[in-house]
Amino acid sequence: MTHRQSKVLRIGSLARVEGEGALHLILRAREVDQARLQIYEPPRFFEAFLRGRSYTEPPDITSRVCGICPIAYQLSACRAVEDACGAVVDGQLAALRRLLYCGEWIESQTLHIYLLHAPDFLGADSAIDLARTRRADVERGLRLKQAGNAILELLGGRAIHPVNVRLGGFHRVPAVSELRPLAERLRRARDDAEQTVRWVAGFDFPDAGCDNELLALAEPSTYAIESGTPTVMIAPSTVGVPAGYDRALPTRTFDVRAFGEHVVETQVPHSTALHSLLDGRRHLTGSLARYAISGGRLSTIAVQAAQDAGLGDPREGVVCRNPFRSIIVRAVEVLYAVDEALRIIDAYEPPPHPYVDVPPRAATGHGATEAPRGLLYHRYTLDANGTLTDASLVPPTAQNQGAIEEDLRRLVEERLGSGEPTEAELTALCERAIRNHDPCISCSTHFLKLTVERS
């Protein structure tokens, strides 16, 4: 489409950045003076919608932020409100939440891999174009996505904006007999997931690396999804190694209640999407960060798939900092989510009650989960009656904006240094670089407004 007589790339992403986007490059000789990823989305209003509402409402309201990742918003909202109220959800209710989140990881990551990202590697203009030449591959992706949707439908009530999640748990929990057919479907999906890792591992990947701090949740004994402690892996340049260095670097942690002290949002002139800095520096959240920080806690089948795909053994501290290879990491995460979902179903026993009580109290609560695209943070302040007086939502794509712009700057400079690319070639390169980071579903449009200034 056009915006003020210019082509634009729709970079849809969670809250605040869904809608029109543009990239403005200012080139001086063979250097990129500025790379500005511009988002033409009106200011976010979800925080304003939430103020004055009952503390029971955020899970349903915030699920409308994103139709692809509603569970991330629902469970982040639940964790924040439950934290404020001092409620603890554990046992089988916590396991069901993790199962539900696995469903979202499967369907959302698979959608990105097959319908948005793979065409870049296979010379296709779109997923429809890809289906004409690789029908079996696309059908495999659709089967995997449907398996993830089936989890959402059973536990959430429907695949889009599920309605069964509530504070303290669920309105209704499934019987063991209801999970048996789902397990059978997931066992078939596990084969598709393994084949997906092998398929994407065969793509041709440019050499690249990212020199950003990596931020993800971490748990002591499992791959963090629906809970964890914010953990930061330092940037390669901090210790004088290349951006593509493939070994784990030192990490530090901070309490989720201090999230706003470490991740600071600011408004930039060229975008209505807020940008974030982690302790004053660019950072990246998402699959690459999760794999670097917690890859050693993946299941055996996922670790083996990662090794077979050329990612190395994460248990030995091997990481991936090449954004182009993020598609392999996402495929490994899909395989893990299918395997984890089967583990949870095999151990499931219906809890005595579908939810625990969450009585209101005057307090501020914090919650964070790992959306497919990265760490998602919610903060709510309640009064004694349970009315929300303040709310803050920090989505992963807003955190990644600075890292994406730096990635674009570096890649374009490298391309300028090797020849005289046309604007069409630069546009294609920039589109690929943006999709590496999976901003959101709307980035499936394969064109971008690219404004180049040379001086």
C-alpha positions as CSV (number, residue, x, y, z in Angstrom):
1,M,0.0,0.0,0.0
2,T,1.1,3.6,0.0
3,H,1.4,6.2,2.7
4,R,1.9,9.7,1.5
5,Q,2.8,8.5,-2.0
6,S,5.4,6.0,-0.7
7,K,5.6,2.3,-0.4
8,V,5.6,1.0,3.2
9,L,6.2,-2.3,4.9
10,R,3.5,-3.2,7.4
11,I,5.4,-4.3,10.5
12,G,2.7,-5.6,12.7
13,S,3.8,-6.3,16.3
14,L,1.9,-6.8,19.5
15,A,0.9,-3.4,21.0
16,R,2.1,0.0,19.8
17,V,3.8,-1.0,16.5
18,E,1.1,-2.8,14.6
19,G,0.4,-0.9,11.4
20,E,2.5,0.9,8.8
21,G,6.2,1.0,9.0
22,A,9.0,2.6,7.0
23,L,12.8,2.6,6.9
24,H,14.6,5.8,6.4
25,L,18.3,5.5,5.7
26,I,20.7,8.4,5.5
27,L,23.9,7.5,3.7
28,R,27.1,9.4,3.6
29,A,29.4,7.9,1.0
30,R,29.6,4.2,2.0
31,E,28.5,4.7,5.6
32,V,25.0,4.7,7.1
33,D,24.6,7.9,9.1
34,Q,21.2,6.9,10.4
35,A,18.9,4.0,10.1
36,R,15.4,4.8,11.4
37,L,12.7,2.2,11.6
38,Q,9.6,4.3,11.6
39,I,6.2,3.1,12.9
40,Y,3.1,4.9,11.8
41,E,0.8,3.7,14.6
42,P,-1.2,6.0,16.8
43,P,-0.1,6.1,20.4
44,R,-1.0,3.0,22.5
45,F,-4.0,3.3,24.7
46,F,-4.3,-0.1,26.4
47,E,-2.8,1.3,29.6
48,A,-5.5,4.0,29.6
49,F,-8.2,1.4,28.8
50,L,-7.1,-0.5,31.9
51,R,-7.1,2.4,34.4
52,G,-10.3,2.4,36.4
53,R,-11.2,-1.2,35.5
54,S,-11.5,-4.1,37.9
55,Y,-8.4,-6.1,38.6
56,T,-10.1,-9.2,37.1
57,E,-10.3,-7.6,33.6
58,P,-6.7,-7.3,32.4
59,P,-6.4,-10.9,31.1
60,D,-9.4,-10.4,28.8
61,I,-8.6,-6.8,27.8
62,T,-4.9,-7.3,27.1
63,S,-5.5,-10.5,25.0
64,R,-6.9,-8.1,22.4
65,V,-3.5,-6.4,22.0
66,C,-2.4,-9.3,19.6
67,G,-4.4,-11.9,17.8
68,I,-1.3,-14.1,17.3
69,C,0.1,-14.0,20.9
70,P,-3.0,-13.5,23.1
71,I,-1.8,-16.0,25.6
72,A,1.4,-14.1,26.2
73,Y,-0.7,-11.0,27.2
74,Q,-3.2,-13.0,29.2
75,L,-0.7,-14.9,31.3
76,S,1.6,-11.8,31.8
77,A,-1.5,-9.9,33.0
78,C,-2.4,-12.8,35.3
79,R,1.1,-13.0,36.8
80,A,1.2,-9.2,37.5
81,V,-2.2,-9.1,39.1
82,E,-1.6,-12.3,41.1
83,D,1.7,-10.8,42.3
84,A,0.0,-7.7,43.5
85,C,-2.6,-9.8,45.3
86,G,-0.1,-12.3,46.8
87,A,-1.8,-15.2,45.1
88,V,0.3,-18.3,44.1
89,V,-0.8,-20.6,41.2
90,D,1.1,-23.9,41.2
91,G,0.7,-27.6,40.7
92,Q,-1.5,-28.7,37.8
93,L,-2.9,-25.3,37.3
94,A,0.6,-23.9,36.6
95,A,1.3,-26.9,34.3
96,L,-1.9,-26.2,32.3
97,R,-0.8,-22.6,31.9
98,R,2.5,-23.8,30.5
99,L,0.7,-26.3,28.2
100,L,-1.4,-23.4,26.9
101,Y,1.6,-21.3,26.3
102,C,3.3,-24.2,24.4
103,G,0.3,-24.1,22.1
104,E,0.9,-20.4,21.4
105,W,4.6,-21.0,20.8
106,I,3.8,-23.8,18.3
107,E,1.3,-21.9,16.3
108,S,3.0,-18.5,16.3
109,Q,6.6,-19.7,15.7
110,T,5.4,-22.0,13.0
111,L,3.5,-19.3,11.3
112,H,6.6,-17.1,11.2
113,I,8.9,-19.9,10.0
114,Y,6.7,-21.2,7.1
115,L,4.6,-18.3,6.0
116,L,6.8,-15.2,6.7
117,H,10.4,-16.2,6.9
118,A,11.1,-19.2,4.7
119,P,10.2,-17.4,1.5
120,D,13.2,-15.2,2.0
121,F,15.5,-18.2,1.8
122,L,13.8,-20.0,-1.1
123,G,13.4,-17.2,-3.6
124,A,9.6,-16.9,-3.2
125,D,7.6,-13.7,-3.1
126,S,5.1,-15.0,-0.6
127,A,3.8,-18.1,1.2
128,I,1.3,-18.6,-1.6
129,D,4.1,-18.5,-4.2
130,L,6.1,-20.9,-2.0
131,A,3.1,-23.3,-1.9
132,R,3.1,-23.6,-5.7
133,T,6.6,-25.1,-5.7
134,R,6.9,-26.6,-2.2
135,R,3.4,-27.7,-1.4
136,A,4.4,-30.5,0.9
137,D,6.5,-28.2,3.0
138,V,3.8,-25.6,3.4
139,E,1.3,-28.3,4.3
140,R,3.6,-29.6,7.0
141,G,3.8,-26.0,8.4
142,L,0.0,-25.7,8.4
143,R,-0.4,-29.1,10.2
144,L,2.0,-27.9,12.9
145,K,0.2,-24.6,13.3
146,Q,-3.1,-26.4,13.6
147,A,-1.7,-28.6,16.3
148,G,-0.8,-25.5,18.3
149,N,-4.3,-24.0,17.6
150,A,-5.8,-27.3,18.9
151,I,-4.1,-26.7,22.3
152,L,-5.5,-23.1,22.4
153,E,-9.0,-24.3,21.5
154,L,-9.1,-27.0,24.2
155,L,-7.6,-25.0,27.1
156,G,-8.5,-21.5,26.0
157,G,-11.9,-22.1,24.5
158,R,-10.9,-20.8,21.1
159,A,-7.7,-20.2,19.1
160,I,-8.1,-16.4,18.7
161,H,-8.4,-14.3,21.9
162,P,-9.2,-17.3,24.2
163,V,-11.8,-16.8,26.9
164,N,-11.1,-19.6,29.4
165,V,-8.1,-18.0,31.2
166,R,-8.9,-16.1,34.4
167,L,-7.0,-14.9,37.5
168,G,-5.9,-17.9,39.6
169,G,-6.2,-20.4,36.7
170,F,-9.1,-21.2,34.4
171,H,-12.9,-21.1,34.2
172,R,-12.8,-24.7,33.4
173,V,-10.0,-27.4,33.3
174,P,-10.0,-30.4,30.9
175,A,-10.6,-34.0,31.9
176,V,-7.9,-36.5,31.2
177,S,-10.0,-38.1,28.4
178,E,-10.1,-34.7,26.6
179,L,-6.3,-34.6,26.4
180,R,-5.8,-38.0,24.9
181,P,-6.8,-37.1,21.4
182,L,-4.7,-34.0,21.7
183,A,-1.7,-36.1,22.7
184,E,-2.1,-38.3,19.7
185,R,-2.1,-35.2,17.4
186,L,1.0,-33.8,19.1
187,R,2.9,-37.1,18.7
188,R,2.3,-36.7,14.9
189,A,3.2,-33.0,15.2
190,R,6.5,-33.9,16.8
191,D,7.6,-35.7,13.6
192,D,6.6,-32.6,11.6
193,A,8.6,-30.4,14.1
194,E,11.7,-32.5,13.7
195,Q,11.4,-32.4,9.9
196,T,11.0,-28.6,10.2
197,V,14.3,-28.3,12.0
198,R,16.0,-30.4,9.3
199,W,14.3,-28.4,6.5
200,V,15.3,-24.9,7.7
201,A,18.9,-26.1,8.6
202,G,19.4,-26.6,4.8
203,F,18.8,-23.0,3.9
204,D,21.7,-20.8,2.8
205,F,22.6,-18.3,5.6
206,P,24.7,-15.1,5.2
207,D,27.4,-14.6,7.7
208,A,26.2,-12.1,10.4
209,G,26.3,-11.4,14.1
210,C,24.7,-9.1,16.6
211,D,26.5,-7.1,19.2
212,N,23.7,-6.5,21.7
213,E,23.0,-7.6,25.2
214,L,20.6,-10.4,25.3
215,L,17.6,-10.4,27.6
216,A,15.4,-13.4,28.5
217,L,13.7,-15.0,31.4
218,A,15.5,-18.0,33.0
219,E,14.5,-20.8,35.3
220,P,16.8,-23.1,37.3
221,S,15.7,-26.4,35.8
222,T,13.6,-25.7,32.7
223,Y,13.5,-23.7,29.5
224,A,11.6,-20.5,30.6
225,I,8.3,-19.8,29.0
226,E,5.6,-18.6,31.3
227,S,7.8,-17.5,34.2
228,G,11.3,-16.8,35.2
229,T,14.0,-14.3,36.3
230,P,15.1,-11.6,33.9
231,T,18.6,-12.5,32.8
232,V,21.1,-10.5,30.7
233,M,24.0,-11.9,28.7
234,I,26.6,-9.2,28.0
235,A,27.4,-8.0,24.5
236,P,30.4,-9.5,22.7
237,S,32.1,-6.1,22.4
238,T,32.1,-5.8,26.2
239,V,34.8,-8.4,26.3
240,G,36.4,-7.6,22.9
241,V,35.1,-10.6,20.8
242,P,33.3,-10.5,17.4
243,A,29.6,-9.9,17.2
244,G,29.1,-13.5,15.8
245,Y,31.1,-15.1,18.7
246,D,29.4,-18.5,19.3
247,R,30.1,-19.0,23.0
248,A,28.0,-18.0,26.0
249,L,29.3,-14.9,27.8
250,P,28.8,-13.8,31.4
251,T,25.2,-13.1,32.6
252,R,23.6,-11.1,35.3
253,T,20.0,-11.1,36.7
254,F,17.6,-8.7,38.3
255,D,14.3,-9.1,40.0
256,V,11.2,-8.7,37.7
257,R,10.0,-6.0,40.1
258,A,12.9,-3.9,39.1
259,F,12.2,-4.2,35.4
260,G,11.3,-0.6,35.0
261,E,14.6,0.5,36.6
262,H,16.6,-1.5,34.0
263,V,14.5,-1.4,30.9
264,V,13.7,2.3,30.2
265,E,11.3,3.4,27.5
266,T,11.7,6.6,25.6
267,Q,9.9,8.4,22.8
268,V,11.9,9.0,19.6
269,P,11.0,11.6,17.0
270,H,10.7,9.2,14.0
271,S,8.3,6.7,15.5
272,T,5.2,6.4,17.6
273,A,6.6,3.1,18.9
274,L,8.6,3.6,22.1
275,H,12.2,2.5,22.1
276,S,13.8,0.7,25.1
277,L,17.3,0.6,26.5
278,L,18.6,-1.9,29.0
279,D,20.7,-0.2,31.5
280,G,21.4,2.4,28.9
281,R,22.4,0.0,26.1
282,R,20.6,-1.6,23.1
283,H,19.4,-5.1,23.8
284,L,17.7,-8.0,22.0
285,T,15.0,-10.3,23.3
286,G,13.4,-13.3,21.6
287,S,14.5,-16.7,20.4
288,L,18.3,-15.9,20.1
289,A,18.3,-14.5,23.6
290,R,16.4,-17.5,25.1
291,Y,18.6,-20.0,23.3
292,A,21.8,-18.3,24.4
293,I,20.7,-18.0,28.1
294,S,18.7,-21.2,28.5
295,G,19.6,-23.5,25.6
296,G,21.2,-26.0,27.9
297,R,17.8,-26.6,29.5
298,L,16.0,-27.8,26.4
299,S,14.7,-31.3,26.2
300,T,17.0,-34.1,24.9
301,I,15.2,-34.3,21.5
302,A,15.5,-30.5,21.0
303,V,19.2,-30.4,21.9
304,Q,19.9,-33.3,19.5
305,A,17.9,-31.5,16.8
306,A,19.9,-28.3,17.4
307,Q,23.2,-30.2,17.1
308,D,22.1,-31.9,13.9
309,A,21.1,-28.5,12.5
310,G,24.6,-27.1,13.0
311,L,23.8,-25.0,16.0
312,G,26.2,-26.9,18.3
313,D,25.5,-28.2,21.8
314,P,23.9,-25.5,24.0
315,R,24.7,-27.6,27.0
316,E,28.4,-26.8,26.3
317,G,27.7,-23.1,26.0
318,V,27.4,-22.8,22.3
319,V,25.1,-20.0,21.2
320,C,23.8,-18.4,18.0
321,R,24.2,-14.7,17.3
322,N,23.4,-14.8,13.6
323,P,20.0,-13.2,13.1
324,F,19.6,-15.0,9.8
325,R,19.9,-18.4,11.6
326,S,17.2,-17.4,14.1
327,I,14.8,-19.4,11.9
328,I,16.6,-22.6,13.0
329,V,16.4,-21.6,16.7
330,R,12.7,-21.0,16.3
331,A,12.2,-24.4,14.7
332,V,14.1,-26.0,17.7
333,E,11.8,-24.1,20.1
334,V,8.7,-25.4,18.2
335,L,10.1,-29.0,18.6
336,Y,10.7,-28.3,22.3
337,A,7.2,-26.9,22.8
338,V,5.6,-30.0,21.2
339,D,7.7,-32.3,23.3
340,E,7.0,-30.3,26.5
341,A,3.3,-30.3,25.8
342,L,3.4,-34.1,25.6
343,R,5.3,-34.3,28.8
344,I,2.7,-32.1,30.6
345,I,-0.2,-34.1,29.2
346,D,1.4,-37.4,30.2
347,A,1.7,-36.2,33.8
348,Y,-1.7,-34.5,34.0
349,E,-4.1,-35.0,36.8
350,P,-7.2,-32.7,37.0
351,P,-6.8,-30.2,39.9
352,P,-9.5,-30.2,42.6
353,H,-10.6,-26.7,41.5
354,P,-10.1,-24.8,38.2
355,Y,-8.7,-21.8,40.0
356,V,-7.4,-20.4,43.2
357,D,-8.9,-17.4,44.9
358,V,-7.2,-14.0,44.2
359,P,-8.6,-11.5,46.7
360,P,-7.8,-7.8,45.9
361,R,-5.5,-5.7,47.9
362,A,-3.7,-2.3,47.5
363,A,-0.4,-3.1,45.9
364,T,1.7,-3.0,42.7
365,G,2.3,-6.3,40.9
366,H,4.8,-7.3,38.2
367,G,4.6,-10.1,35.7
368,A,6.8,-11.3,32.8
369,T,6.5,-14.2,30.3
370,E,8.3,-15.2,27.1
371,A,6.1,-14.4,24.2
372,P,7.3,-16.1,21.0
373,R,8.9,-12.8,20.0
374,G,10.5,-12.2,23.4
375,L,10.1,-11.0,27.0
376,L,6.8,-9.3,27.7
377,Y,6.4,-7.3,30.9
378,H,3.2,-6.1,32.6
379,R,2.9,-3.9,35.7
380,Y,-0.4,-3.0,37.5
381,T,-1.2,-0.9,40.6
382,L,-4.4,-1.7,42.4
383,D,-6.3,0.1,45.2
384,A,-7.8,-1.7,48.1
385,N,-11.0,-2.4,46.1
386,G,-9.1,-4.0,43.3
387,T,-9.5,-1.1,40.9
388,L,-6.5,-0.5,38.6
389,T,-4.9,2.9,39.1
390,D,-1.9,2.4,36.9
391,A,-0.8,0.0,34.2
392,S,2.3,-0.5,32.0
393,L,2.9,-3.0,29.2
394,V,6.3,-3.4,27.6
395,P,6.2,-5.7,24.5
396,P,9.2,-7.4,23.0
397,T,9.2,-5.7,19.7
398,A,9.4,-2.2,21.3
399,Q,12.5,-3.5,23.2
400,N,14.0,-4.8,20.0
401,Q,13.6,-1.6,17.9
402,G,17.1,-0.2,18.7
403,A,18.8,-3.6,18.0
404,I,16.9,-3.9,14.7
405,E,18.0,-0.5,13.6
406,E,21.6,-1.3,14.4
407,D,21.3,-4.6,12.6
408,L,20.0,-2.7,9.5
409,R,22.8,-0.1,9.7
410,R,25.5,-2.7,9.9
411,L,24.1,-4.9,7.1
412,V,23.7,-2.0,4.7
413,E,27.2,-0.7,5.4
414,E,28.6,-4.1,4.6
415,R,26.6,-4.2,1.4
416,L,27.8,-0.7,0.4
417,G,31.3,-1.8,1.0
418,S,31.1,-4.6,-1.5
419,G,29.7,-2.8,-4.5
420,E,27.0,-0.4,-5.7
421,P,23.7,-1.9,-4.7
422,T,20.5,-0.6,-6.2
423,E,17.7,0.7,-4.0
424,A,15.7,-2.4,-4.8
425,E,18.6,-4.6,-3.6
426,L,18.9,-2.5,-0.4
427,T,15.2,-2.8,0.1
428,A,15.3,-6.6,-0.2
429,L,18.2,-6.8,2.2
430,C,16.4,-4.6,4.8
431,E,13.2,-6.5,4.5
432,R,15.1,-9.8,5.3
433,A,16.9,-8.2,8.2
434,I,13.6,-7.0,9.7
435,R,11.9,-10.4,9.3
436,N,14.9,-12.1,11.0
437,H,13.6,-10.5,14.2
438,D,10.0,-11.5,13.7
439,P,8.4,-8.2,14.6
440,C,4.9,-9.5,14.1
441,I,2.5,-11.0,11.6
442,S,2.0,-8.0,9.5
443,C,5.6,-8.1,8.3
444,S,4.4,-10.7,5.9
445,T,3.9,-7.9,3.4
446,H,7.0,-8.1,1.2
447,F,7.6,-4.5,0.4
448,L,9.1,-1.5,2.4
449,K,9.2,2.2,2.0
450,L,12.9,3.0,1.7
451,T,14.0,6.6,1.7
452,V,17.7,7.0,0.9
453,E,19.5,10.3,1.4
454,R,23.0,10.6,-0.1
455,S,25.5,13.3,0.6
